[in-house]
Amino acid sequence: MGEQPIFSTRAHVFQIDPNTKKNWVPTSKHAVTVSYFFDSTRNVYRIISLDGSKAIINSTITPNMTFTKTSQKFGQWADSRANTVYGLGFSSENQLVKFADKFAEFKEAARLAKEKSQEKMELTSTPSQGGAVRRNLLSVNKPGKKKESVPGDLQSPLTPESINGTDDEAVTPDANQHTAARAELSQNALTFSHSSTSINKHWEAELAALKGNNAKLTAALLESTANVKQWKQQLAAYQEEAERLHKRVTELECVSGQTTVIKSQKTELNRTIEELESALKAKEEELAKVKAEVESANEFKFQKESLTQKLKVTESRNQMLEAQLGDLEQRLESSQLEQEAYRKSLRSLLELLDSKIFELTELRDTLAKLIESS
């Protein structure tokens, strides 16, 4: 049947940074399918995940692997063959629990398959030695023939036929048969010692692999602890930034209070302008009357001169009022521009404050999850 998928789920895939060994590097931009595969021909379980045509996870499950749940929705395991640590972020705690249970189940199945393969290897080596013993016994038990000792075969000192009286005379083992038997026994003992040595070496290698994985997991734990400390420092920096922004908002609120004062001043200026305009109209009417009187009465030249002087004074005063009016209009425009600039700065600062508060909220949620998981 070959290799077939036996369990699938979706998760965000991460790998430990090979350079720093501290930070997680995302290997998928979005949640991808992560599947357990079983190869029936080799009795091998693998975890495979593809992002398009790229294999981002190809990890063979071994009995010395351990899947660790570091939070409610995140888990990791170390792969010594790939020389990396894989991390999976799930959308719910239920998915994480199912994946961890399947990992433990397939890890136990891999261990049993490995033990069975070792038993088969031992059984295939043991019958060859037993067959040699049986062949030697049959060769010795043949009546009427004297079998020479062959190196590597274990011979019995007395055959059944000689004990049961089948031969005319009892066959007694000679010195050569005893020597060959002792040599064969020593050779078999040497073979068993070599097999036990190889088994010891195998378990020593397994122990070394377990120690290596333990060291990697310890390093990963230390790295995660260092990351938590770094996140706490970043949180403190964000809190300081938030306090600074709150102070800035307070200052801007004070400035906005000043804009109310500016509005009241603007209203007063508008009233003053209206009064000046009304006064100007009154003066213009008075001037018209004076001109009419001057045109109608030539005899009142003195009065005309005085009225002319008054007219000049009025015109100069009118110019002054016009200059004041222009100044007031410029001040009004500048106050409006300043007010618009204050509004823009307030909007930008409020948007920046909203983004910072949103980031702080996300960071707080992340830290809360980390604290709960720890």
Buried (B, 14 or more C-beta within 10 A) or exposed (E): EEBEEEBEBBBBBBBBBEEEBBEBBEBBEEBBEBBBBBBEEEBBBBBBBBBEEEEBBBBBBBBBBBBBBBBEBBBBBBBBEEEBBBBBBBEEEEBBBBBBEBBEBBBEBBBEBBEEEEEEEEEEEEEEEEEBBEEBBEBBBEEEEEBEBEEBBBBBEEBEBBEEEEEEEEBEBEEEBEEBBEBBEEBBEEBEEEBEEEEEEEEEEBEEBBEEBEEBBEBBEEBBEEBBEEBEEEBEEBEEBBEEBEEBBEEBEEBEEEBEEBEEEBEEBEEEBEEBEEEBEEBEEBBEEBBEEBEEEEEEEEEBEEBBEBBEEBEEEBEEBEEEBEEBEEBBEEBEEBBEEBEEEBEEBEEEBEEBEEEBEEBEEEBEBBEEEE
